[in-house]
Amino acid sequence: MKILVTGSKGQVGSSLVKQLSKMSEISFLAVDRDQLDITDCEAVDKLVKEFKPNMIINCAAHTAVDKAEQEVELSYAINCDGPQFLAQAANSVGATILHISTDYVFAGNKVGEYVETDDVAPQGIYGKSKLAGELAVAEACPHHIIMRTAWVFCETGNNFVKTMLRLAQSRDELGVVADQFGGPTYAGDIAATLLTIAQSLHKGNCYYGTYHFAGLPHVSWYQFATKMFSKANEQGILNRVIQVNPITTDQYPTLAKRPANSTLACRKVEQVFGIKPSDWQTALNNLNDYI
């Protein structure tokens, strides 16, 4: 199997590269924006036709949620046009595309978990551009997987865990939003899930479509931070107790509206591929790697 990975320096992309490097049965080409501008249709088509992958895993995205409100054109170029070009190129060489999407395609006001068939209603430019990307991928390549995830973190890049640990070096007290709920998702688990799905599809299992993959248990950002700091103390990374104060979304205004409910039901991916939700608590057992 030959896999093309785009967005290779991001959280999921770098996790994929790390895992693929240990899989001798798979040849892969990993590119980031320096090697491939996915918004350049001709460049995408040329690379895909030269490499001829069986699978394209698109990890490239414009994920700066607040900046997206001001960088509308750039958001749509990276989150919609780029995925469309990759999907068209995949289709032209008979490949499958696996594309990462987000909980932000939903309004975030449902009571209970979001399932794959729930109505979409993105509230900001980031969510709208990602939804446009989902639709473009599905239309351009019938052999597609759209993987929605949420609250991604790992040892690299910018994420909530790394930010909290950095702030804890200079502060004794932090206010963290307690009225937004979701499933923290370890990027290494997303990468493993994508590879499991890719291998299953390569064997001829035609389970194409949209899936959710995120972490359990569901928590608020406040609960996530509290658990993380508790583990940091246990691991000797922090030598004092950080006071975490629950605050409301209104007390922490942002340019883009955040969904109050980002909880994604992951039953479909478990039933079809046997993949369990991300165990985010275990992923916090080596917090030294996040510093």
LODOMAR-405543 format. One record per atom (N, C-alpha, C): residue in one letter; x, y, z; atom name. Coordinates in steps of 0.05 Angstrom, whole numbers. Each point is the difference from the previous one (the first is absolute). Layout:
<sites>
 code      x      y      z site
    A      X      Y      Z   CA
...
</sites>
This chain:
<sites>
 code      x      y      z site
    M     17    -24      0    N
    M    -17     24      0   CA
    M     18     25      0    C
    K     -9     20    -15    N
    K     14     25     -2   CA
    K    -18     22     11    C
    I     10     16     19    N
    I    -16     21     13   CA
    I     13     27     -4    C
    L    -16     19     -9    N
    L      9     28      0   CA
    L    -12     15     24    C
    V     17     12     16    N
    V     -9     15     24   CA
    V      5     29     -5    C
    T    -21     16      1    N
    T      2     29     -2   CA
    T     -3     13     28    C
    G     12     23      4    N
    G     -1     13     26   CA
    G     17    -16     20    C
    S     24     -9     -9    N
    S     16    -19     15   CA
    S     13     11     25    C
    K     -1     27      4    N
    K     13     12     24   CA
    K    -20      8     21    C
    G    -26     -5     -6    N
    G    -20      6     20   CA
    G     -2    -22     21    C
    Q    -19      2     18    N
    Q     -2    -19     22   CA
    Q     -5    -29    -10    C
    V    -21     -2    -17    N
    V     -6    -27    -10   CA
    V     20     -9    -21    C
    G      8     19    -17    N
    G     20     -7    -21   CA
    G     26    -10     11    C
    S     11     13     20    N
    S     25     -8     12   CA
    S     -3    -27     15    C
    S    -24     -5     12    N
    S     -5    -26     12   CA
    S     -2    -22    -21    C
    L    -11      6    -22    N
    L     -2    -19    -22   CA
    L     28     -8    -10    C
    V     17     21     -4    N
    V     27     -5    -10   CA
    V     15    -18     19    C
    K     -3      5     26    N
    K     14    -15     21   CA
    K     -9    -30     -2    C
    Q    -26     -4     -3    N
    Q    -10    -28     -1   CA
    Q      7    -14    -26    C
    L     -2     15    -23    N
    L      6    -11    -26   CA
    L     29     -8     -2    C
    S     17     15     14    N
    S     29     -6     -1   CA
    S      7    -27     11    C
    K    -19    -11     16    N
    K      5    -27     12   CA
    K    -14    -22    -15    C
    M    -13      7    -22    N
    M    -16    -20    -15   CA
    M     13     -5    -27    C
    S     17    -20     -1    N
    S     16     -5    -24   CA
    S    -17     -9    -24    C
    E    -24    -10      6    N
    E    -17    -10    -22   CA
    E    -13     22    -15    C
    I      2     25     10    N
    I    -13     23    -13   CA
    I     21     20     -9    C
    S     -1      8    -25    N
    S     17     22     -9   CA
    S    -17     25      1    C
    F     13     22      8    N
    F    -15     25      3   CA
    F     16     24     -8    C
    L    -14     21     -8    N
    L     12     26     -5   CA
    L    -15     20     17    C
    A     15     14     17    N
    A    -12     19     18   CA
    A      8     28     -8    C
    V    -19     17     -5    N
    V      6     28     -8   CA
    V    -15     20     17    C
    D     13     22      5    N
    D    -13     23     13   CA
    D     -2     23    -20    C
    R     -8     23      9    N
    R     -5     22    -18   CA
    R     25      8    -16    C
    D     24     -5     12    N
    D     25      7    -14   CA
    D      4    -17    -24    C
    Q     -9    -25      1    N
    Q      3    -19    -23   CA
    Q    -24      0    -19    C
    L    -23      6     11    N
    L    -24     -1    -17   CA
    L    -21     20     11    C
    D     -7     19    -17    N
    D    -22     19      6   CA
    D    -25    -13    -10    C
    I    -17    -11     18    N
    I    -23    -15     -9   CA
    I    -21     18    -14    C
    T      3     27      3    N
    T    -18     18    -14   CA
    T      8      5    -29    C
    D     22    -12     -8    N
    D     10      2    -28   CA
    D     -9    -26    -14    C
    C    -21      2    -16    N
    C    -12    -24    -12   CA
    C     20    -14    -18    C
    E     16     14    -16    N
    E     19    -12    -18   CA
    E     22    -15     15    C
    A      9     13     22    N
    A     21    -13     16   CA
    A    -10    -26     13    C
    V    -24      1     10    N
    V    -12    -24     12   CA
    V     -3    -22    -21    C
    D    -11      6    -23    N
    D     -4    -19    -21   CA
    D     26    -13     -9    C
    K     21     17     -3    N
    K     26    -10     -9   CA
    K     12    -19     20    C
    L      0      7     26    N
    L     12    -17     20   CA
    L    -15    -27      3    C
    V    -26      2      0    N
    V    -16    -25      3   CA
    V      4    -19    -24    C
    K      2     11    -24    N
    K      4    -17    -24   CA
    K     28    -11     -1    C
    E     19     14     12    N
    E     28    -10      1   CA
    E      3    -22     21    C
    F    -12      5     24    N
    F      3    -20     22   CA
    F    -19    -23     -2    C
    K    -24      5    -11    N
    K    -20    -21     -4   CA
    K     -7    -15     27    C
    P     -9     15     20    N
    P     -7    -13     25   CA
    P    -26    -17     -1    C
    N     -2    -19     18    N
    N    -26    -14      3   CA
    N    -18     16     18    C
    M     13     14     19    N
    M    -15     16     20   CA
    M     13     28      2    C
    I    -18     20      2    N
    I      9     27      8   CA
    I    -12      6     26    C
    I     16      7     20    N
    I    -10      8     26   CA
    I      5     30      3    C
    N    -21     15      0    N
    N      3     30      1   CA
    N     -2     10     29    C
    C     23      8     10    N
    C      1     11     27   CA
    C      4     31     -1    C
    A      1     11    -24    N
    A      4     29     -2   CA
    A    -26     14      6    C
    A      2     22     15    N
    A    -24     16      7   CA
    A      7     27     11    C
    H    -18     18     -3    N
    H      3     27     13   CA
    H    -17     -2     25    C
    T     13     -5     23    N
    T    -14     -6     25   CA
    T     -1     23     20    C
    A     11     23     -8    N
    A     -1     24     18   CA
    A    -29     11      0    C
    V    -16     -9     19    N
    V    -29      5      0   CA
    V     -6     30      0    C
    D     14     15     16    N
    D     -6     29      2   CA
    D     11     15    -24    C
    K     24     -7     -9    N
    K     12     12    -24   CA
    K    -18     -5    -25    C
    A    -13    -22      0    N
    A    -17     -7    -23   CA
    A    -21     21     -5    C
    E    -10     12     22    N
    E    -21     21     -3   CA
    E     10     23    -17    C
    Q     27      5      1    N
    Q     11     22    -15   CA
    Q     14     -9    -26    C
    E      8    -26     -1    N
    E     14    -11    -23   CA
    E    -19    -19    -15    C
    V    -22     11     -9    N
    V    -21    -17    -12   CA
    V      9    -13    -25    C
    E     12     15    -18    N
    E      9    -11    -25   CA
    E     21    -22      4    C
    L     19      5     18    N
    L     21    -20      6   CA
    L    -12    -25     12    C
    S    -20      3     18    N
    S    -13    -23     13   CA
    S    -13    -18    -21    C
    Y    -15     12    -18    N
    Y    -13    -15    -21   CA
    Y     19    -13    -20    C
    A     22     14     -5    N
    A     20    -10    -19   CA
    A     13    -26     12    C
    I      7      1     26    N
    I     13    -23     12   CA
    I    -19    -22      9    C
    N    -24      8     10    N
    N    -19    -19     11   CA
    N    -20    -11    -20    C
    C     -3     13    -23    N
    C    -19     -9    -20   CA
    C     14     -6    -27    C
    D     13     21    -11    N
    D     12     -4    -27   CA
    D     21    -21      0    C
    G     19      1     19    N
    G     21    -19      2   CA
    G    -10    -29      1    C
    P    -18     -6     19    N
    P    -11    -27      2   CA
    P    -14     -8    -26    C
    Q    -14     19    -13    N
    Q    -13     -7    -26   CA
    Q     21     -8    -21    C
    F     22     15     -1    N
    F     21     -7    -20   CA
    F     12    -27      6    C
    L      5     -6     26    N
    L     11    -26      8   CA
    L    -19    -22     -7    C
    A    -26      5      5    N
    A    -20    -21     -6   CA
    A     -2     -5    -30    C
    Q      1     21    -16    N
    Q     -1     -3    -29   CA
    Q     24    -16    -10    C
    A     23      7     11    N
    A     25    -14     -8   CA
    A     -1    -29      9    C
    A    -11     -5     24    N
    A     -3    -28     10   CA
    A    -18    -16    -20    C
    N    -22     12     -7    N
    N    -19    -13    -18   CA
    N     13     -6    -28    C
    S     18     18     -9    N
    S     12     -3    -26   CA
    S     19    -24     -1    C
    V     11     -7     23    N
    V     19    -23      0   CA
    V    -12    -25     14    C
    G    -26      1      6    N
    G    -13    -22     13   CA
    G      6     -4     29    C
    A      8     22     14    N
    A      7     -1     28   CA
    A    -24      7     18    C
    T      3     -6     25    N
    T    -19      8     21   CA
    T     11     24     15    C
    I    -17     19      7    N
    I      9     23     16   CA
    I    -13     -2     28    C
    L     17      3     20    N
    L     -9      2     28   CA
    L      5     29      9    C
    H    -22     13      8    N
    H      1     28      5   CA
    H    -10      6     28    C
    I     15     16     15    N
    I     -7      6     28   CA
    I    -18     25      1    C
    S    -22     -3     15    N
    S    -18     23      4   CA
    S     -4      4     30    C
    T    -21     14      7    N
    T     -2     11     27   CA
    T    -28      1     12    C
    D     -1      1     26    N
    D    -26      3     14   CA
    D    -12     27     -6    C
    Y     15     20    -10    N
    Y    -10     27     -5   CA
    Y    -20      0    -23    C
    V     -4    -22    -14    N
    V    -21      0    -21   CA
    V    -28      0     12    C
    F     -1     -6     26    N
    F    -26      0     14   CA
    F     -5     27     15    C
    A    -25      5      7    N
    A     -6     25     14   CA
    A     10     -1     29    C
    G      2    -24     11    N
    G     10     -2     28   CA
    G    -21      4     21    C
    N    -26     -2     -8    N
    N    -21      5     20   CA
    N    -18    -24      4    C
    K      8    -23    -10    N
    K    -16    -24      4   CA
    K      3    -11     28    C
    V    -21    -13     10    N
    V      1    -14     25   CA
    V      8    -29     -6    C
    G     24     -8      9    N
    G     10    -26     -6   CA
    G     21      0    -22    C
    E     10    -23     -6    N
    E     22     -3    -20   CA
    E     -9      5    -28    C
    Y     18     12    -16    N
    Y     -6      2    -29   CA
    Y      7    -25    -14    C
    V    -18    -10    -17    N
    V      5    -23    -17   CA
    V      5     10    -28    C
    E     11    -17    -17    N
    E      9      8    -27   CA
    E    -23     11    -17    C
    T    -25     -9      5    N
    T    -22      9    -17   CA
    T    -15     24     11    C
    D      9     11     22    N
    D    -13     25     10   CA
    D      3     23    -19    C
    D    -19     18      1    N
    D      1     24    -17   CA
    D     25     16      7    C
    V     13     11    -21    N
    V     23     17      4   CA
    V     -9     29      0    C
    A     13     17     16    N
    A     -7     28      1   CA
    A     24     16     12    C
    P     22      1    -14    N
    P     23     14     10   CA
    P     -5     29      7    C
    Q     12     10     22    N
    Q     -5     26     10   CA
    Q     21     21     -8    C
    G     22     -9    -10    N
    G     22     19     -7   CA
    G     13     -8    -26    C
    I     19     17     -8    N
    I     14     -5    -26   CA
    I     16    -26      0    C
    Y     13     -6     23    N
    Y     15    -26      1   CA
    Y    -19    -23     -6    C
    G    -22     -2     15    N
    G    -19    -22     -4   CA
    G    -12      0    -27    C
    K     -7     24    -10    N
    K    -12      1    -27   CA
    K     20     -8    -22    C
    S     25      8      3    N
    S     20     -8    -20   CA
    S      6    -30      1    C
    K      0    -11     25    N
    K      4    -29      2   CA
    K    -23    -16    -11    C
    L    -25      9      4    N
    L    -23    -13    -11   CA
    L      1      1    -31    C
    A      8     23    -10    N
    A      2      3    -29   CA
    A     21    -20    -11    C
    G     21     -5     16    N
    G     21    -19     -8   CA
    G    -11    -29      0    C
    E    -17     -6     21    N
    E    -12    -27      1   CA
    E    -16     -5    -26    C
    L    -17     19     -7    N
    L    -18     -2    -23   CA
    L     16     -3    -26    C
    A     22     16     -2    N
    A     16      0    -24   CA
    A     15    -27     -3    C
    V     10    -11     22    N
    V     14    -26     -1   CA
    V    -20    -22     -8    C
    A    -23      0     12    N
    A    -20    -21     -5   CA
    A     -9      1    -29    C
    E     -2     24    -11    N
    E     -9      3    -28   CA
    E     22     -8    -20    C
    A     25      6      7    N
    A     22     -4    -19   CA
    A     10    -28     -1    C
    C     -3    -15     22    N
    C     11    -27      1   CA
    C    -19    -19     16    C
    P    -13    -19    -14    N
    P    -18    -18     14   CA
    P     14    -17     20    C
    H     26     -6     -4    N
    H     15    -16     19   CA
    H     13     19     21    C
    H    -17      8     20    N
    H     10     19     19   CA
    H     -9     -8     29    C
    I     17      9     19    N
    I     -7     -2     28   CA
    I      2     29     11    C
    I    -21      9     13    N
    I      2     26     14   CA
    I     -1     -7     29    C
    M     21      8     14    N
    M      4     -6     29   CA
    M     -3     25     16    C
    R    -23      3     14    N
    R     -3     23     18   CA
    R     11     -6     27    C
    T     15     20     10    N
    T     12     -4     27   CA
    T     -2     26     15    C
    A     11      1     25    N
    A     -3     24     16   CA
    A     22      2     21    C
    W      5     24      9    N
    W     18      5     23   CA
    W     27    -15     -2    C
    V     13      3    -23    N
    V     24    -15     -6   CA
    V     24     10     16    C
    F     16    -18     11    N
    F     25      7     14   CA
    F     21    -21     -4    C
    C     25      7      3    N
    C     22    -19      0   CA
    C     25     15      9    C
    E     23    -13     -3    N
    E     25     11     10   CA
    E     11     23    -17    C
    T    -10      2    -25    N
    T     10     21    -18   CA
    T    -22     20     -7    C
    G      8     23    -11    N
    G    -19     20     -9   CA
    G    -12     16     23    C
    N    -21     15     -7    N
    N    -14     16     20   CA
    N    -26    -13      8    C
    N     -3     -5     25    N
    N    -25    -12     10   CA
    N     -5      7     29    C
    F    -23     -7     10    N
    F     -9      7     27   CA
    F     19    -10     21    C
    V      9    -25     -2    N
    V     18    -12     21   CA
    V     26     16      2    C
    K     12      5    -23    N
    K     26     14      0   CA
    K     -4     29     10    C
    T    -22     13     -7    N
    T     -5     27     10   CA
    T     -4      1     30    C
    M    -15    -19     11    N
    M     -5     -1     28   CA
    M     26     -5     16    C
    L     16    -18    -10    N
    L     26     -6     13   CA
    L     19     24     -1    C
    R     -1     15    -22    N
    R     17     24     -2   CA
    R     -9     21     19    C
    L    -27      5      1    N
    L    -10     20     18   CA
    L      5     -7     30    C
    A      0    -26      6    N
    A      4     -9     27   CA
    A     28      6     10    C
    Q     19      5    -18    N
    Q     27      6      8   CA
    Q      2     28     14    C
    S    -19     18     -7    N
    S      2     27     11   CA
    S    -24      9     15    C
    R    -21    -17      2    N
    R    -24      7     14   CA
    R     -8    -21     21    C
    D    -12     10     21    N
    D    -10    -19     21   CA
    D    -30     -4     -3    C
    E    -13     16    -17    N
    E    -29     -1     -2   CA
    E     -8      4    -29    C
    L    -19    -16    -10    N
    L     -9      2    -28   CA
    L    -31     -2     -1    C
    G    -12     15    -17    N
    G    -29     -3     -5   CA
    G     -4    -15    -26    C
    V    -16    -21      1    N
    V     -4    -17    -23   CA
    V    -30     -5     -5    C
    V     -8      2    -25    N
    V    -29     -2     -7   CA
    V    -12    -27      9    C
    A    -22      2     13    N
    A    -13    -24     11   CA
    A    -27     -7    -12    C
    D     -9     16    -20    N
    D    -26     -5    -11   CA
    D      2     -8    -30    C
    Q     23     -9     -9    N
    Q      3    -12    -26   CA
    Q     10    -29      4    C
    F    -13    -19    -13    N
    F      6    -28      5   CA
    F      8    -15    -26    C
    G     19    -18      3    N
    G      9    -15    -23   CA
    G     17    -24      8    C
    G     12    -13    -20    N
    G     17    -23      6   CA
    G     28      6     -9    C
    P     18      6     18    N
    P     28      4     -7   CA
    P     11    -24    -16    C
    T     15      5    -21    N
    T      8    -21    -19   CA
    T     30      2     -5    C
    Y     14    -22      6    N
    Y     29     -1     -3   CA
    Y      6     -4    -30    C
    A     17     17    -11    N
    A      7     -1    -29   CA
    A     11    -27     -8    C
    G     16    -12     18    N
    G     11    -27     -6   CA
    G    -22    -20     -4    C
    D    -22      2     14    N
    D    -23    -18     -3   CA
    D    -15      5    -26    C
    I     -1     26     -8    N
    I    -13      7    -26   CA
    I     17    -13    -22    C
    A     26      3      1    N
    A     18    -11    -20   CA
    A     -3    -30     -2    C
    A     -1    -13     23    N
    A     -3    -30      0   CA
    A    -27     -8    -12    C
    T    -20     16      6    N
    T    -27     -6    -11   CA
    T      0      3    -30    C
    L     12     21    -10    N
    L      1      4    -29   CA
    L     15    -23    -14    C
    L     21     -9     12    N
    L     16    -22    -12   CA
    L    -15    -26      1    C
    T    -15     -5     22    N
    T    -16    -24      2   CA
    T    -21      0    -22    C
    I    -13     23     -4    N
    I    -21      2    -21   CA
    I     13     -3    -27    C
    A     22     13     -5    N
    A     14     -2    -26   CA
    A      6    -30     -7    C
    Q     11    -14     20    N
    Q      7    -28     -4   CA
    Q    -25    -17     -6    C
    S    -22      6     14    N
    S    -25    -15     -5   CA
    S    -11      5    -28    C
    L      1     25     -8    N
    L    -10      7    -27   CA
    L     18    -12    -21    C
    H     26     -1      5    N
    H     19    -11    -19   CA
    H     -5    -30     -5    C
    K    -11    -13     21    N
    K     -6    -29     -2   CA
    K    -26     -5    -15    C
    G    -14     22     -8    N
    G    -24     -3    -16   CA
    G    -26      5     15    C
    N      2      8     26    N
    N    -24      7     15   CA
    N     -9     28     -7    C
    C    -23      2    -14    N
    C     -9     25    -11   CA
    C    -18     16     20    C
    Y     11      6     23    N
    Y    -16     14     20   CA
    Y      5     30     -1    C
    Y     -6     11    -23    N
    Y      5     29     -4   CA
    Y    -22     16     14    C
    G      6     27      4    N
    G    -20     17     12   CA
    G     12     17     22    C
    T    -18     10     18    N
    T      7     18     21   CA
    T      0    -14     27    C
    Y     20      5     16    N
    Y      3    -13     26   CA
    Y      8     21     21    C
    H     -6     -6     25    N
    H      9     16     23   CA
    H     21    -16     15    C
    F     22     14      8    N
    F     19    -12     18   CA
    F     10     21     19    C
    A     -5     -5     26    N
    A      9     19     21   CA
    A      4    -15     26    C
    G      5     15     21    N
    G      8    -13     25   CA
    G    -23     -3     20    C
    L      4    -18     19    N
    L    -18     -4     23   CA
    L     18     -1     25    C
    P    -11      8     23    N
    P    -27     11      4   CA
    P     -3     28     -9    C
    H    -25      8     -5    N
    H     -5     28     -7   CA
    H      3     18     25    C
    V     12     23     -4    N
    V      6     18     22   CA
    V     -3     29     -9    C
    S      1     18     19    N
    S      2     29     -7   CA
    S     30      7     -2    C
    W      6     23    -11    N
    W     28      9     -1   CA
    W     10      2     29    C
    Y    -17      9     18    N
    Y      8      2     29   CA
    Y      8    -27     11    C
    Q    -17    -21     -5    N
    Q      5    -26     10   CA
    Q     26    -12    -14    C
    F      3      6    -25    N
    F     24     -9    -15   CA
    F     25     12     13    C
    A      0     26      6    N
    A     23     13     12   CA
    A      5    -11     28    C
    T    -21     -4     15    N
    T      3    -10     28   CA
    T     14    -27      0    C
    K    -10    -18    -18    N
    K     12    -27     -2   CA
    K     29      2     -9    C
    M      6     17    -19    N
    M     27      3    -10   CA
    M     19     10     21    C
    F     -8     20     16    N
    F     17     10     21   CA
    F      4    -20     22    C
    S    -20    -16      6    N
    S      2    -21     19   CA
    S     22    -20     -8    C
    K     -1     -8    -26    N
    K     21    -18    -11   CA
    K     27     13      0    C
    A      1     26     -5    N
    A     26     14      0   CA
    A     12      0     27    C
    N    -16      3     21    N
    N     10     -1     28   CA
    N      9    -28      6    C
    E    -15    -21     -8    N
    E      8    -27      5   CA
    E     26     -7    -13    C
    Q      5     12    -24    N
    Q     24     -7    -15   CA
    Q     24     19      8    C
    G     -5     17     19    N
    G     22     18     10   CA
    G      7     22    -19    C
    I    -18      6    -20    N
    I      5     22    -19   CA
    I     -6     27     13    C
    L    -21      0     17    N
    L     -6     24     15   CA
    L      5     -5     30    C
    N     13     19     13    N
    N      7     -4     28   CA
    N    -19     15     19    C
    R    -23      9    -12    N
    R    -20     14     16   CA
    R    -27     -6    -12    C
    V    -21      5     15    N
    V    -28     -4    -10   CA
    V     -9     25    -14    C
    I     -9     -2    -25    N
    I    -11     22    -14   CA
    I    -29      2      6    C
    Q     -9     24      8    N
    Q    -29      3      5   CA
    Q    -14      6    -27    C
    V    -18    -18     -7    N
    V    -15      2    -25   CA
    V    -28      9      6    C
    N     -8     23     -9    N
    N    -27     11      5   CA
    N    -18     -3    -24    C
    P    -24    -11      4    N
    P    -19     -3    -22   CA
    P    -11     27     -8    C
    I      0      6    -26    N
    I    -12     25    -10   CA
    I    -20     -7    -23    C
    T    -16     19     -7    N
    T    -19     -4    -22   CA
    T     11      9    -26    C
    T    -13     -8    -22    N
    T      9      9    -26   CA
    T     -2     30     -2    C
    D    -21     12     12    N
    D     -3     29     -1   CA
    D     23     14     14    C
    Q     13    -13     19    N
    Q     22     13     14   CA
    Q     26     -2    -15    C
    Y      0    -16    -22    N
    Y     24     -2    -16   CA
    Y     -8      4    -30    C
    P     -6     25     -7    N
    P     -9      6    -27   CA
    P     21     -6    -21    C
    T     -8    -11    -23    N
    T     17     -5    -22   CA
    T    -13     10    -26    C
    L     16      4    -20    N
    L    -10     10    -26   CA
    L    -20    -19    -12    C
    A      7    -26      1    N
    A    -18    -21    -11   CA
    A    -16    -13     22    C
    K    -25     -7     -7    N
    K    -17    -14     20   CA
    K      9    -29      2    C
    R      3     -9     25    N
    R      7    -28      5   CA
    R    -25    -16      6    C
    P     -1    -25    -10    N
    P    -23    -17      6   CA
    P     -1     -8     30    C
    A    -23      2     12    N
    A     -3     -8     28   CA
    A      1    -30      2    C
    N     -9    -14    -20    N
    N      0    -29      0   CA
    N     16    -10    -24    C
    S     24    -11      5    N
    S     17    -12    -21   CA
    S      2    -30      3    C
    T    -18    -12     15    N
    T      2    -29      5   CA
    T     -9    -15    -25    C
    L     18    -17    -10    N
    L     -5    -16    -24   CA
    L     -5    -30      7    C
    A    -21    -11     -9    N
    A     -5    -29      3   CA
    A     19    -15    -19    C
    C     14    -20     11    N
    C     20    -15    -16   CA
    C     -8    -29     -4    C
    R    -26     -5      3    N
    R     -9    -28     -3   CA
    R      4    -11    -28    C
    K     -4     16    -20    N
    K      1     -9    -28   CA
    K     28    -11     -7    C
    V     21     16      8    N
    V     27     -8     -7   CA
    V      8    -26     16    C
    E    -12     -3     23    N
    E      6    -24     16   CA
    E    -14    -24    -12    C
    Q    -25      4     -9    N
    Q    -15    -22    -11   CA
    Q     12    -10    -27    C
    V      8     20    -16    N
    V     10     -7    -27   CA
    V     29     -9      0    C
    F     17     14     15    N
    F     29     -6     -1   CA
    F     11    -11     26    C
    G    -17     -2     21    N
    G     10    -11     25   CA
    G     18     19     15    C
    I     -3     26     -5    N
    I     18     20     12   CA
    I    -13     13     24    C
    K     13     -1     23    N
    K    -10     12     25   CA
    K      6     30      0    C
    P    -16     16     16    N
    P      6     28      3   CA
    P     28      5     11    C
    S     10     24     -5    N
    S     26      7     11   CA
    S      0      0     30    C
    D     21    -11     12    N
    D      3     -1     29   CA
    D     18     24      7    C
    W    -12     23      3    N
    W     16     25      4   CA
    W     14      0     27    C
    Q    -11    -13     20    N
    Q     13      0     26   CA
    Q     27    -15      0    C
    T      0    -22    -14    N
    T     25    -15     -3   CA
    T     21     17    -16    C
    A    -10     15    -19    N
    A     18     17    -16   CA
    A     14     22     16    C
    L    -10      5     24    N
    L     12     20     18   CA
    L     20    -12     20    C
    N      7    -26     -4    N
    N     17    -13     20   CA
    N     30      7     -3    C
    N      7     14    -21    N
    N     28      8     -4   CA
    N      1     30     -7    C
    L     -8     17     19    N
    L     -3     28     -6   CA
    L     27     14     -4    C
    N     22    -13      8    N
    N     26     12     -5   CA
    N      4      4    -30    C
    D    -12    -17    -16    N
    D      3      2    -29   CA
    D    -14     24    -12    C
    Y    -18     12     16    N
    Y    -15     23    -10   CA
    Y     13     27      6    C
    I     21     -1     16    N
    I     13     25      9   CA
    I     21      9    -19    C
</sites>
